[in-house]
Amino acid sequence: MKHFIDISDFNRKQLDAIIKKAKQLKKNPNKVSNKCHHKTLGMIFQKESTRTRVSFNVGFSKMGGNCIELNTSSIGFGERESHEDVLRALSQYIDVLMIRNDDHNILKNLSALNLIPIINGLSDYSHPCQILSDLLTITEKLGEIQNHKICWIGDYNNVLRSLIELQYIYNFKLNIVLPKEIVRKNKMKIIKNNNLSITSIIQDGVKSAHCVMTDAWISMGESSSKKRYFKNYQVNSDVMKNANRDAIFMHCLPAHRNEEVSSELLDSNHSVVWEQAQNRMFVQQAIILELLS
């Protein structure tokens, strides 16, 4: 039984195969119009969602499948019944399950049961679908990621953890820009290598970068008091002047305009955030086909 829980669960050959399939799906979407005929995707959301909800639903429907969204309170997920028993029941009806939640351990435990393929649509620990979609976007815009410098500016969060896992596999140059307070809290969790560096100086991290990435300063459910650490870490046109002349800007969205990113940059020619969002669908289609193969 195969699952898609973390980037680190895969090797480069496997990830390359998913990206290759995603490119094929994007180029010839009609070729897979019946690949999931008579298949059902279940989706459990314990966190708010726009792109994950719509991209999975539309993407699976375009492959001829049916989607069912399961409200956690309505099905009593982990309350009326244990998470495990709910999964045992769902496995009698559906073919693959996407979960977006606040507890990564639940995803790990449920995938260990090997009842149906499980996809991590986002957890408190990681966001592998997002980062694999980012990899597709970077390869489309810049070419092979290992030939380019990527800069992350923001928090040490689930998206960054998946990005670091990707860096360990592809060994591209990754500059991580974090406020000193965030570095102190997390320095033991980030294993450095020759191509991964951490700084609190935004200009140093962005210097000559081909791709600059950021995310909301505060993740869903976190205290807003954390924002005080980030007041000097907005990504804007002045910051991008330190990057490569043709650098792209990426944001996994939703964006808080004029907080972590200026509106001017978000809407500029450097920004590829809407194509980045679109690529979620193609990558997730490729993941589903791989899990159901």
Order of alpha helices (4+ residues) and beta strands (2+ residues): alpha-beta-alpha-beta-alpha-alpha-beta-alpha-beta-alpha-beta-alpha-beta-alpha-beta-alpha-beta-alpha-beta-alpha-alpha
